[in-house]
């Protein structure tokens, strides 16, 4: 069974939690390393999602067809 990756927003929220925990310095070395590893994976997932979003925006901007906004032409 495949594990579902978190959404961009979920990943960013967890990254903020991890940063907060690490900044407080209350975790031991082992726990800090585990949090750092989790954060690095989440950051990679966020980078991948942002790259896909950027590609989509680039394609949309490159599309020279005019797409009317809702409400136009009424």
N, C-alpha and C positions, 0 to 999 in steps of 0.2 A: 504494500500500500504506500503510495507516494504521499509525502508530507507537503501540505499546501504552504507555499511561501506567503509571508505576510504582505499586506498591501503597503504601498509607499508610506502612507500615513501611520500605519501600525509600526513599521520598521523605524521610522523617525521618532515616534513616541518612545519606543524601547531604547533607542540610541540615547535619547535625552535622559532616560532613567539611568542607563549605564554610566553616562558621563557624570551624573550627579553622585552616584555611588562611588565612583573612582575619585572624584574631586574631594569628597569628604574624607577619604583615606582611612575609612573604618574597616575595610576588608583586608584580610591577610593576603599574602603573596599568591597562594594557590587560587583563591577566589578572585583576586584581581586579574590574574592571567586568564581565568575562565571567562570573566566579563569582557576582557580585552578581545579575546578570540571571538566571542559572540558579537561584539560590536564591529569587529573587522568584517565578519560575514554579512552582517546587516548593512554595513556601509557599501560593500560590494553589490548587494542586491539593490540598494537604492541607486547606485551609480548605473547599474544595468537598466533599471526602470526609467531613470532620467534620460538615458541614451535612446531608449525606444521612443519615449515621448518626444524627444528632440527630432528624431527621424520622422515621426509622424507629422510634426509641425512643419518641418522642411518640405515634406511631400505636399502638404496642404497649401503652403505658400507658393510652391512651384506650379501648382495646378492653375492654369490660366483660364479655366472656365469660371464664369461669373456665377456665384451662388447667392441668390437673394436672401436677405435676412428675413426672418419671420415678420409679417406685417407689411412688407414692401409690395407694391403693385396692387394694393387693395383699394 
